[in-house]
Amino acid sequence: MRNNADTAAAVRQAFGGSTTEHADGLPGASWTAANAPMSLSISELQPVLEYPELAADGLVAGTYGVECVHTGRASTGEYYLRLRLYDVTGAAHVYSRCADWPSPPRDGQTHTVGFRWVHDRYENLVPLARPFPSTQTLPERSPLELLPGDRLPEPENLFRLLTLVESLRTPGYRALVEEVFRDRELAYLFATLPASRRCHHTGEGGLLAHSLDVAEGVRRATGHLAIGRLRREALILVGLLHDIGKALLNTREGYRLPSSRGEHAALIDYALATPMARLKARDLDAFTALWQVIDGYKRKDRYAAPLAALVESMDSVSAQTNLIQQRSTSHPGYRLPGCHRETIWHAPGR
């Protein structure tokens, strides 16, 4: 595979007009209903960009997050873009003609992109990205799938998150999670922030890791309880989103919110207000089950929603387990310093 300088030169040469478009069954042919394109993730796209012959049996497209890395100008005066395409599986850099875009792509936007290949003067195939025709559609991708996996501290946790959401059998609950994370700033913060500054899960990505620990713990603990699917999945959702207020407080508008950092739990209503309204219109039973758990968790009401205490318990278990992992090596005794000046008893090596 050529380096970036060679590829850029090839693209400039291609824009100079001495190219032939690759068609007739190879990538770059016309998109028609009878010749539907393959929708690829970034990890699936990368080998195709390096070896175009892999796509010889079909056309190539996909929906990705887009960033403009560089703008250049060919010898003919035509402008081109170097784009970074990304999703949860990674990132790829491609070139595109400015003239192919009705308006320049803005960083962080989501675009459906198709690819054509052109021959450079050395008869090498160079991939060029272009907006996908609006007359055709590809399968819709979840906002969670479009997070920048290559820039997250623990990308494997994104796949844990996707697996957890896909395991929910209630369509309204899956839609609610996707709507919450359609806010790109909020989703990125939720996946990259620490869970706390000095207590547990203090590294980058700690908030997502802790939230998954709680949600997965609730799922395992309720697996054999006869509580009904809606209530069980409502508990899992609250376990996942119980600290969403921490991400909200770090957004650009976070200073306007009516809570302090120590009162982040109260913001779960604020974060879910619009998704909950849509859930209520779509599935009243699912809305009621989720509202009861949220209300019981916030008010610590053990009568109206006794199982909400399970979320609180799993929260403590996840925090203390992480603390023991972090501090047992530097404090070999039986007593470890915990959060809020508390002490944890721990049997070393057992």
ZIDAPE-V452096 format. One record per backbone hydrogen bond with DSSP energy under -1.0 kcal/mol. NH is the residue of the N-H (numbers start at 1). CO is the residue of the C=O. If there is no record, write none. Layout:
nh->(NH/NH)
co->(CO/CO)
This chain:
nh->(7/8/9/10/11/12/13/14/15/17/22/29/38/40/45/46/49/50/51/54/55/56/58/61/62/64/65/66/67/69/70/72/74/77/80/81/82/83/84/85/86/87/88/90/92/94/96/98/100/101/108/109/111/113/114/115/116/118/119/120/123/126/128/129/130/132/136/147/149/149/151/157/158/160/161/162/163/164/165/166/167/168/174/175/176/177/178/179/180/181/187/188/189/190/191/193/195/205/206/207/209/210/211/212/213/214/215/216/217/218/219/220/221/222/225/227/232/233/234/235/236/237/238/239/240/241/244/246/248/249/250/251/254/256/257/259/263/264/266/267/268/271/272/276/277/278/279/280/281/282/283/287/288/289/290/291/292/293/294/295/296/297/298/299/301/305/308/309/310/312/313/314/315/316/317/318/319/320/321/322/323/324/325/326/327/328/331/336/338/342/344/346/350)
co->(3/4/5/6/7/8/9/10/11/14/117/26/59/61/41/42/45/46/47/51/52/53/55/38/113/111/86/109/84/82/82/80/78/74/72/96/70/94/67/92/65/90/145/87/85/83/81/79/97/98/66/106/64/62/130/60/128/126/20/124/120/118/116/95/114/112/133/144/87/147/148/154/155/156/157/158/159/160/161/162/163/165/170/171/172/173/174/175/176/177/183/184/185/186/187/189/201/192/203/193/205/206/207/208/209/210/211/212/213/214/215/216/217/218/222/225/228/229/230/231/232/233/234/235/236/237/241/243/244/245/247/248/251/253/254/257/260/261/263/264/265/267/268/272/273/274/275/276/277/278/279/283/284/285/286/287/288/289/290/291/292/293/294/295/296/301/305/306/307/308/309/310/311/312/313/314/315/316/317/318/319/320/321/322/323/324/327/344/342/339/336/334/347)
